[in-house]
Amino acid sequence: MTGLEEWFSKCPGAIVAFSGGVDSSLVAYLANHFLGADRAIAVISASPSLKLAELDDAKRFANENAISLRIVATREMENPNYLSNPSNRCYYCKHSLYDELSTLPEVTAGWWILNGTNLDDLGDYRPGLEAAKEYEVHSPLVECQIDKAAVRELAELHQLHCWNKPASPCLASRIPYGERVTVEKLRQIESAEAVLSDHGFPVTRVRHYNTHARIEVPVEQLAKLHALQTTLEAEMQTIGFERTELDPEGFVSGKLNRVLSTPSA
């Protein structure tokens, strides 16, 4: 299995930094599969930047696959460096997560902290990778040369319900760099994207520009989005957005990163 069985044979025990996305879900499944429930746990943070629906889905995934799940409370919202939302905000978030995981008794016993970073992630702007390096976090998908397409193939092979799940980065990623992260903004984004999901837009981003929202959906759904514009404007007002814009370009992952002149990991 692309070298994964051999990789896990060297792992004394695994604490998987689990988000509910397909990458970390696959790693959690494989750790449980190869190491057994007594040597593998998945740990998810009930952070304000994680959608409640995502947390519920993560719980369901763990239950379906008999994976031991632990829920922790990380403290990134107490860190002014995170709240000020610099371009490396993700570093402070991951630092908080790995700091919490490093205190678990299993780490003291010699277990490794694992994450779901895949080979394709190395070519993207991901400041969180620096935090992973500082805490000596292992990335089995990278070390076994597994990219995103292979992740989905493996997840489908093992009949994981999340195999084709769209990427859903943290809610803070919808707030432009330099604009303060607050719990109120995160809840508004979560509510707005839930409204869009109910209207039949499973892949969407609601960018938070203080008083107004900017909605992105895939290009092929733009016509449907425009047809609902009046309805959506009213619904967004009830959430707290004075104005709603529909992005004519459509959904582009990481669009807010365009402001960065010299991306680096």
MONOR-V457937 format. One record per residue. N is the residue number from 1. PSI is psi in degrees with one decimal (NA if undefined). OMEGA is omega in whole degrees, 0 to 359 (* if undefined). D_CENTER is the distance of its C-alpha to the mean C-alpha in whole Angstrom. Layout:
# MONOR-V457937
n: (N,N)
psi: (PSI,PSI)
omega: (OMEGA,OMEGA)
d_center: (D_CENTER,D_CENTER)
This chain:
# MONOR-V457937
n: (1,2,3,4,5,6,7,8,9,10,11,12,13,14,15,16,17,18,19,20,21,22,23,24,25,26,27,28,29,30,31,32,33,34,35,36,37,38,39,40,41,42,43,44,45,46,47,48,49,50,51,52,53,54,55,56,57,58,59,60,61,62,63,64,65,66,67,68,69,70,71,72,73,74,75,76,77,78,79,80,81,82,83,84,85,86,87,88,89,90,91,92,93,94,95,96,97,98,99,100,101,102,103,104,105,106,107,108,109,110,111,112,113,114,115,116,117,118,119,120,121,122,123,124,125,126,127,128,129,130,131,132,133,134,135,136,137,138,139,140,141,142,143,144,145,146,147,148,149,150,151,152,153,154,155,156,157,158,159,160,161,162,163,164,165,166,167,168,169,170,171,172,173,174,175,176,177,178,179,180,181,182,183,184,185,186,187,188,189,190,191,192,193,194,195,196,197,198,199,200,201,202,203,204,205,206,207,208,209,210,211,212,213,214,215,216,217,218,219,220,221,222,223,224,225,226,227,228,229,230,231,232,233,234,235,236,237,238,239,240,241,242,243,244,245,246,247,248,249,250,251,252,253,254,255,256,257,258,259,260,261,262,263,264,265)
psi: (70.4,34.2,0.5,-38.0,-43.1,-40.3,-47.8,-20.5,-20.2,-6.1,121.5,-23.5,153.3,131.3,109.5,121.7,103.9,129.2,-16.3,-10.5,168.1,-36.0,-56.3,-26.6,-42.3,-44.2,-42.3,-42.1,-46.7,-40.3,-44.2,-38.6,-47.0,-31.5,-24.6,158.4,-21.4,-7.4,17.3,132.8,151.0,136.2,125.8,144.0,128.5,61.8,149.7,-20.3,-0.2,128.3,140.9,-34.4,-35.8,-39.7,-43.3,-40.8,-38.0,-40.8,-42.2,-42.5,-46.5,-41.6,-43.7,-33.4,15.9,41.0,131.9,121.8,134.1,134.2,127.0,165.0,110.7,167.5,32.5,-28.3,-5.6,-4.7,114.1,-27.1,-34.5,-46.0,-30.2,-11.2,56.2,174.6,-21.1,30.1,-40.4,-31.2,-46.8,-34.4,-50.5,-35.0,-43.1,-41.7,-51.3,-30.9,-41.3,-44.5,-33.5,-15.7,-7.4,144.0,-27.7,-32.1,-42.1,-32.0,-2.4,2.6,152.6,147.1,127.8,149.9,177.9,18.2,128.9,173.6,-36.5,-27.7,-25.0,-20.1,6.0,168.4,104.0,86.9,-22.4,-20.9,-30.2,-40.0,-39.3,-40.1,-41.4,-33.2,10.8,43.7,138.4,144.6,87.5,-33.3,-40.5,-47.7,-23.6,12.0,45.4,120.4,-178.2,-41.5,-42.1,-33.2,-48.2,-37.5,-44.7,-40.8,-38.9,-40.6,-38.3,9.0,39.4,129.9,-17.2,9.7,-33.6,21.6,130.9,151.1,140.7,79.0,169.7,154.4,-28.7,-21.9,-8.2,-5.6,123.7,143.4,139.3,-17.9,128.9,138.3,127.6,157.4,-38.0,-45.2,-43.0,-40.9,-36.2,-43.5,-45.1,-44.9,-41.8,-41.8,-27.9,-39.2,-45.9,-38.3,-41.5,-26.3,4.1,27.3,85.1,-25.6,113.6,157.4,133.1,106.1,133.4,110.5,61.1,-91.4,-11.2,157.9,145.4,119.2,132.4,132.7,162.8,147.4,-40.3,-11.0,6.5,-39.2,-42.7,-39.7,-45.7,-33.2,-24.6,10.4,-47.6,-44.5,-44.6,-38.3,-41.4,-42.1,-38.0,-31.5,-37.1,-25.2,-24.3,4.2,123.3,-29.8,147.1,128.5,145.5,119.3,116.0,-20.0,-24.8,-177.5,129.2,118.4,134.7,25.9,-35.0,-14.7,-9.4,-20.9,-12.5,123.9,-35.1,77.2,140.1,153.9,NA)
omega: (177,177,185,180,178,180,183,178,180,184,182,182,188,168,186,173,193,179,185,176,186,183,181,176,178,180,178,179,183,178,178,182,185,185,183,186,181,180,181,173,173,182,179,179,176,183,175,181,176,178,177,178,178,178,178,180,178,177,180,180,180,180,180,187,177,179,177,184,176,179,180,176,178,190,180,180,175,184,180,178,176,184,180,172,175,182,177,179,183,178,183,178,181,177,178,180,183,176,178,182,183,180,182,183,180,178,177,180,175,178,178,168,180,172,184,179,177,188,181,183,183,179,182,177,184,180,180,179,179,177,178,179,181,181,178,178,180,179,184,181,178,184,177,174,182,180,186,180,180,176,181,178,179,179,178,179,181,175,176,187,183,190,180,181,178,176,180,180,186,184,180,180,178,182,182,178,179,176,188,174,176,178,180,179,181,180,177,179,180,180,181,180,175,176,181,177,178,178,176,177,183,178,183,171,173,180,187,178,180,184,180,180,175,188,174,171,178,184,183,179,183,181,178,180,181,179,181,189,182,179,182,179,179,181,179,177,179,178,178,178,180,184,180,177,176,184,183,179,184,184,173,180,178,184,182,178,181,181,182,185,181,180,175,180,*)
d_center: (25,24,25,23,25,27,24,24,27,27,24,26,23,20,17,14,11,9,6,7,6,9,9,9,11,14,14,14,17,19,19,21,23,24,25,25,24,26,24,21,18,15,13,11,11,12,11,12,9,8,10,13,13,9,11,14,13,11,15,17,15,16,20,20,20,22,19,20,17,17,15,16,16,15,17,15,17,20,19,21,20,16,18,20,17,18,17,15,14,11,13,14,11,11,15,15,12,15,18,17,17,20,22,22,25,24,23,27,28,26,23,21,17,15,11,10,11,13,16,15,12,16,17,14,14,12,14,11,13,16,15,15,18,20,19,20,17,17,16,18,16,17,20,21,21,18,17,14,17,18,15,16,19,19,17,20,22,21,21,17,17,13,15,15,12,10,7,5,4,5,9,10,10,12,15,17,18,20,20,20,16,18,17,19,17,14,16,18,15,14,17,18,15,16,20,19,18,21,23,21,19,16,14,14,13,15,16,18,21,23,25,24,21,20,19,18,18,19,23,24,23,25,28,27,25,28,30,28,28,31,29,26,27,29,26,24,27,27,23,25,24,28,27,25,25,24,23,25,23,21,17,16,12,12,16,16,16,19,21,21,24,23,20,19,17)
